[in-house]
Structure formats: C-alpha cells, structure tokens
Amino acid sequence: MPEVVLAALETAGLGWLILTTVIAGIVYGFAGFGAALIFMPVAVIFLPPPVAIAAFSVSALSSFVTVYPRALPMVDRKAVSVLILSAALAASLGLWVLRVVDVTAIRWAVVTICAVTLIALIAGWRYAVAPSLGTRIAIGCATGFVGGVSGLLGPIMVLFQLAGRDAIATTRATTVVFLTTTSLLILPLMYLQGLLTPHAVMLGALLLVPYGMGSLVGQALFKPQWERFYRAAAYVIIAGATLMGLPVWDKV
C-alpha cells in the first residue's frame, strides 16, 4: 500500500474526523450551509489548520455529484459568479496569513468565527444591503479572505444570503453553488503557496465518500416547509462542534 495512503489511514482521530464529516455532509445537504462550521472546529483538534482546510476542500468536491447538480439551475449565475471570483482572489491573501500566523491563534479564530456566526444566525440578524455589483464583490472578498485564513467560507456568505428576500430553496441553492465551487478553486491556490500536501489530499479523498453520503442523506431530507426544524438542528450541531474545538481542551 502506498506510503501516503498509510499515512492518511494513521491520522490521529481519523474515526472522529469521518463521523464529523458525515454529520457535516448531512447538515450541508439539508441546510445548504454549516459543513465547515461543523468540520473545522473538530478537525483542528487533530490536524494543523492548513491540512484541515485542504482535506475538507477535497472532500467537498463530492458535492459536484450530490447536491450541486440540483442547485445550479436555481441560482442567478451572473451574481454567484461575481461572488465566486471575488472570493477566489481574496482567498490568496487569507492563505498567506494562514502561513505566517500562529496555529493556536488560527484555532481561536476558527471557533470565534463559528460562535459569532451561530449567534447572529440564531438571533435572526439581518443587514439591509442592496445586492449591487459592488456589494457582491465586497462580500465575495470578505468571504474569501476569511475562508483562506480559517477554512470557513460560509459565515459571511450565509449572513449575506439571509439578508435577502429569496425563497429558502433559492438561498440554499446559491450557497451550495458558491461553497462547492469556491472550495474547488482554493485547492490550486493552496498548492501555489505550498500548503497542499499529499497527506492532506489523501485524507480528503478518504473523507470524500462519507461527506458525499451525508450530503445525499441531507438532500433527501430537505423539505422547504420544514425550514425552521432544519436550521434549529444545524445550529445545535454547530454549537457542539464549536465547543469541542476550543483550544482550552488541550490542557484538560
């Protein structure tokens, strides 16, 4: 068996990572967001942040054959393309920060972003913005930078989508297309900065099937009229993952 495969199979906490990936996929399948918010706080317990981000981005590629095809026809392709391109450009700066900042600081950033996003979502926070070209570029850049630093592409994008008046199915579809496509684009950017290791790629490949299976289950469960139930379930799971990811547990 190739050495890189053995190294991935011997990853500390692999069982927890697989379980977390399945749960993240289910939540992503029915809510359209929350996968990284669930995966990253747990993953950085066992993995360096760059490895966790790369592995998750690889596993998220399964969305191209699970939830992406159904979501794509429902989105405004011009609007989402602006968001994606802006995010990809800004992600390079975020990845550079990831390279030079202390790992513990990155872990605190991950759980802080998760917690703030969760509080904002539960509180029903809205920011009245006009969906202009400039607004979309700004949102895309902010999302890409935060995603590059922490692996969390969703928070700013989700808040922006919830500020609109689109139907829940359209909002979910837009978020799915944005997150899936941007996760793919981050991989070559990580490679150019020396952050995409064979171990991370192989680990992501191991997690690809569990994530895809979870996404299919979540998509099958999705019913627009059950929006409140799905969001509540996602919030509870995100809260649990965020608490588990606190660096303070390292000393316990």
C-alpha positions, -999 to +999 in steps of 0.1 A: +000+000+000+014+034-009+031+053+019+008+083+015-023+061+019-009+045+051-001+079+065-037+091+059-051+059+075-029+065+105-041+101+110-048+108+147-086+110+153-095+096+119-126+080+133-138+113+148-130+130+115-151+106+095-180+108+119-178+146+119-176+146+081-208+125+078-227+149+101-213+179+083-225+164+050-260+158+063-263+193+076-250+207+043-274+186+023-305+199+040-295+234+052-271+244+023-245+256+049-228+247+081-205+219+069-172+238+075-186+253+107-190+217+120-159+201+105-132+228+111-135+232+149-132+194+153-106+189+126-081+214+141-080+194+173-062+167+153-048+184+123-028+216+115-052+242+101-038+241+065-042+203+064-077+205+078-087+232+052-072+212+023-087+179+034-121+195+038-119+212+004-110+179-013-139+161+005-163+189-005-157+180-042-182+152-038-209+179-038-204+183-075-222+150-079-246+151-050-262+185-042-246+208-068-265+195-100-299+201-084-288+236-070-272+250-102-304+257-122-319+276-093-293+303-090-286+337-106-254+325-124-241+360-131-245+371-094-229+340-080-200+341-105-191+376-091-191+362-056-170+332-065-144+351-085-141+378-058-137+351-031-111+333-050-089+364-054-091+373-018-085+338-006-049+341-017-043+368+009-061+348+035-039+317+028-008+338+031-019+349+066-026+313+074+010+305+066+026+331+089+002+332+119+005+310+150-015+278+148-032+284+182-043+318+170-059+303+139-077+277+161-091+305+182-101+324+150-120+293+138-141+288+169-147+326+173-160+329+137-181+298+143-195+312+175-202+347+162-219+333+131-240+310+152-251+338+175-260+360+145-280+333+128-299+323+160-307+360+167-321+364+132-296+392+125-302+409+092-283+437+074-302+456+048-279+457+018-287+463-018-274+433-039-254+455-062-222+446-081-201+464-056-218+447-026-213+413-041-176+420-048-172+432-012-190+401+002-170+378-020-137+393-010-145+392+027-157+356+024-126+345+005-102+362+030-119+346+060-121+313+042-084+314+033-074+321+069-098+297+087-114+274+061-148+289+069-162+301+036-198+300+048-204+326+076-203+359+057-219+344+027-248+328+047-254+361+065-255+379+032-279+354+017-302+356+048-303+394+044-321+389+011-356+381+003-351+350-018-371+318-011-353+294+012-348+269-017-331+296-038-310+308-009-299+273-002-291+266-038-270+298-041-250+289-010-244+254-022-231+265-057-209+292-041-194+270-014-188+240-037-172+260-065-150+281-042-138+250-023-125+237-056-108+269-065-090+271-031-071+239-038-048+253-066-043+285-046-031+263-016-008+244-040+008+276-052+016+287-016+029+252-007+000+244+016-014+215-004+004+184+008-001+148-004-012+138+031-040+164+031-051+154-004-052+117+005-070+124+038-096+145+019-100+116-006-108+093+024-134+117+036-149+123+002-173+093+003-185+099+039-192+136+030-210+127-002-231+101+015-240+125+042-249+152+016-272+128-002-290+119+030-294+156+039-307+165+005-332+137+006-344+150+040-348+186+027-383+199+026-387+237+022-417+238+046-395+223+074-370+252+072-372+261+109-366+225+120-335+221+098-320+254+109-325+246+145-308+212+141-279+227+122-275+254+150-273+227+177-247+207+158-226+237+150-227+248+187-215+213+198-187+213+172-176+248+182-174+239+219-154+207+211-129+228+190-120+252+218-082+250+223-087+251+261-095+213+260-058+207+250-049+213+287-076+191+302 
